[in-house]
Amino acid sequence: MPHDEDHAAGVQREGGLALEKEPETKQPQRYKVLVHNDNYTTMEFVVMVLEVVFHRPDTEAVRIMLHVHQEGVGVAGVYSFEEAETRIAKVARLAREHEFPLKCTMEPE
């Protein structure tokens, strides 16, 4: 007969032996980093940001930039919360240094 306290503690009994259940692990939440279109930041600068900050190859960076230009927003990458924050801060710093209003945000995947 199972012991109620064992069941509550995540312990299974098998043939008189107490076995602990494997703890369930959840994957950490992932976040999309979004690049937003504006009327001032140059296409060349957005491509450079996608290549340097998000490590996108040239053709992919151009494709993402064109999507942002045409649709108003595009996904630069998907990362952990901390990594997304770090990349957004890098983009903000680069944009400030080059006097562009380029904006990146993040949202849960």
GULUM-95172 format. One record per residue (C-alpha): residue number from 1; x, y, z; residue in three letters. Coordinates in nm, 2 decimals, m for minus. Each point is the difference from the previous one (the first is absolute). Example, Ala and Ser with C-alpha at 12.3 -4.5 7.8 and 13.67 -1.06 7.14 Angstrom:
+-----+--------+--------+--------+------+
|  nr |   east |  north |     up | rest |
+-----+--------+--------+--------+------+
|   1 |   1.23 |  m0.45 |   0.78 |  ALA |
|   2 |   0.14 |   0.34 |  m0.07 |  SER |
+-----+--------+--------+--------+------+
//
This chain:
+-----+--------+--------+--------+------+
|  nr |   east |  north |     up | rest |
+-----+--------+--------+--------+------+
|   1 |   0.00 |   0.00 |   0.00 |  MET |
|   2 |   0.15 |   0.34 |  m0.10 |  PRO |
|   3 |   0.10 |   0.24 |   0.28 |  HIS |
|   4 |  m0.18 |   0.33 |  m0.04 |  ASP |
|   5 |   0.31 |   0.20 |   0.11 |  GLU |
|   6 |   0.21 |  m0.18 |  m0.26 |  ASP |
|   7 |  m0.25 |   0.08 |  m0.27 |  HIS |
|   8 |   0.00 |   0.37 |   0.10 |  ALA |
|   9 |   0.38 |   0.01 |   0.00 |  ALA |
|  10 |   0.02 |  m0.15 |  m0.35 |  GLY |
|  11 |   0.12 |  m0.35 |   0.11 |  VAL |
|  12 |  m0.11 |  m0.32 |  m0.16 |  GLN |
|  13 |   0.02 |  m0.34 |   0.17 |  ARG |
|  14 |   0.10 |  m0.29 |  m0.21 |  GLU |
|  15 |   0.04 |  m0.34 |   0.16 |  GLY |
|  16 |   0.05 |   0.16 |   0.34 |  GLY |
|  17 |   0.26 |   0.24 |  m0.13 |  LEU |
|  18 |  m0.06 |   0.37 |   0.01 |  ALA |
|  19 |   0.09 |   0.16 |  m0.34 |  LEU |
|  20 |   0.00 |   0.38 |  m0.06 |  GLU |
|  21 |  m0.18 |   0.12 |  m0.31 |  LYS |
|  22 |   0.21 |   0.19 |  m0.25 |  GLU |
|  23 |  m0.08 |   0.37 |   0.04 |  PRO |
|  24 |  m0.18 |   0.15 |  m0.29 |  GLU |
|  25 |   0.20 |   0.27 |  m0.17 |  THR |
|  26 |  m0.15 |   0.27 |  m0.20 |  LYS |
|  27 |   0.17 |   0.17 |  m0.29 |  GLN |
|  28 |   0.07 |   0.37 |   0.08 |  PRO |
|  29 |  m0.22 |   0.25 |  m0.17 |  GLN |
|  30 |   0.14 |   0.13 |  m0.32 |  ARG |
|  31 |  m0.04 |   0.36 |  m0.13 |  TYR |
|  32 |  m0.02 |   0.14 |  m0.36 |  LYS |
|  33 |   0.21 |   0.31 |  m0.05 |  VAL |
|  34 |  m0.19 |   0.23 |  m0.23 |  LEU |
|  35 |   0.15 |   0.27 |  m0.22 |  VAL |
|  36 |  m0.24 |   0.29 |  m0.07 |  HIS |
|  37 |  m0.01 |   0.22 |  m0.31 |  ASN |
|  38 |   0.04 |   0.37 |   0.02 |  ASP |
|  39 |   0.04 |   0.28 |  m0.26 |  ASN |
|  40 |   0.36 |   0.09 |   0.09 |  TYR |
|  41 |   0.22 |  m0.30 |   0.05 |  THR |
|  42 |   0.17 |  m0.10 |  m0.32 |  THR |
|  43 |  m0.04 |  m0.35 |  m0.15 |  MET |
|  44 |   0.37 |  m0.04 |   0.00 |  GLU |
|  45 |   0.02 |   0.06 |   0.38 |  PHE |
|  46 |  m0.28 |  m0.25 |   0.07 |  VAL |
|  47 |   0.19 |  m0.26 |  m0.21 |  VAL |
|  48 |   0.32 |   0.07 |   0.19 |  MET |
|  49 |  m0.18 |  m0.04 |   0.33 |  VAL |
|  50 |  m0.15 |  m0.33 |  m0.11 |  LEU |
|  51 |   0.34 |  m0.13 |  m0.10 |  GLU |
|  52 |   0.20 |   0.13 |   0.29 |  VAL |
|  53 |  m0.24 |  m0.03 |   0.30 |  VAL |
|  54 |  m0.21 |  m0.29 |  m0.12 |  PHE |
|  55 |   0.27 |  m0.18 |  m0.21 |  HIS |
|  56 |  m0.22 |  m0.03 |  m0.30 |  ARG |
|  57 |   0.16 |  m0.08 |  m0.34 |  PRO |
|  58 |  m0.02 |   0.29 |  m0.25 |  ASP |
|  59 |  m0.28 |  m0.15 |  m0.21 |  THR |
|  60 |  m0.21 |  m0.08 |   0.30 |  GLU |
|  61 |   0.07 |   0.35 |   0.15 |  ALA |
|  62 |  m0.12 |   0.16 |  m0.32 |  VAL |
|  63 |  m0.31 |  m0.22 |  m0.01 |  ARG |
|  64 |  m0.09 |   0.09 |   0.37 |  ILE |
|  65 |   0.07 |   0.37 |  m0.07 |  MET |
|  66 |  m0.23 |   0.00 |  m0.30 |  LEU |
|  67 |  m0.27 |  m0.18 |   0.20 |  HIS |
|  68 |   0.03 |   0.27 |   0.28 |  VAL |
|  69 |  m0.01 |   0.28 |  m0.27 |  HIS |
|  70 |  m0.31 |  m0.15 |  m0.16 |  GLN |
|  71 |  m0.20 |  m0.13 |   0.30 |  GLU |
|  72 |   0.11 |   0.24 |   0.27 |  GLY |
|  73 |   0.16 |  m0.26 |   0.23 |  VAL |
|  74 |   0.20 |  m0.32 |  m0.04 |  GLY |
|  75 |   0.17 |  m0.27 |   0.22 |  VAL |
|  76 |   0.37 |   0.03 |   0.03 |  ALA |
|  77 |   0.03 |  m0.31 |   0.22 |  GLY |
|  78 |  m0.13 |  m0.21 |   0.29 |  VAL |
|  79 |   0.19 |  m0.01 |   0.32 |  TYR |
|  80 |  m0.02 |  m0.05 |   0.38 |  SER |
|  81 |  m0.13 |   0.30 |   0.19 |  PHE |
|  82 |   0.35 |   0.11 |   0.10 |  GLU |
|  83 |   0.15 |  m0.05 |  m0.34 |  GLU |
|  84 |  m0.29 |   0.20 |  m0.16 |  ALA |
|  85 |   0.05 |   0.28 |   0.24 |  GLU |
|  86 |   0.37 |   0.01 |  m0.07 |  THR |
|  87 |  m0.04 |   0.01 |  m0.37 |  ARG |
|  88 |  m0.27 |   0.27 |   0.02 |  ILE |
|  89 |   0.24 |   0.21 |   0.22 |  ALA |
|  90 |   0.28 |  m0.04 |  m0.26 |  LYS |
|  91 |  m0.24 |   0.12 |  m0.28 |  VAL |
|  92 |  m0.10 |   0.30 |   0.21 |  ALA |
|  93 |   0.36 |   0.09 |   0.06 |  ARG |
|  94 |   0.10 |  m0.03 |  m0.37 |  LEU |
|  95 |  m0.30 |   0.20 |  m0.11 |  ALA |
|  96 |   0.07 |   0.27 |   0.25 |  ARG |
|  97 |   0.37 |   0.01 |  m0.11 |  GLU |
|  98 |  m0.11 |   0.04 |  m0.37 |  HIS |
|  99 |  m0.29 |   0.24 |   0.09 |  GLU |
| 100 |  m0.28 |  m0.23 |  m0.12 |  PHE |
| 101 |  m0.33 |  m0.07 |   0.18 |  PRO |
| 102 |   0.01 |  m0.37 |  m0.08 |  LEU |
| 103 |  m0.22 |  m0.18 |   0.25 |  LYS |
| 104 |   0.01 |  m0.37 |   0.10 |  CYS |
| 105 |  m0.24 |  m0.16 |   0.24 |  THR |
| 106 |  m0.07 |  m0.36 |   0.12 |  MET |
| 107 |  m0.31 |  m0.21 |   0.05 |  GLU |
| 108 |  m0.05 |  m0.36 |   0.12 |  PRO |
| 109 |   0.03 |  m0.26 |  m0.28 |  GLU |
+-----+--------+--------+--------+------+
//
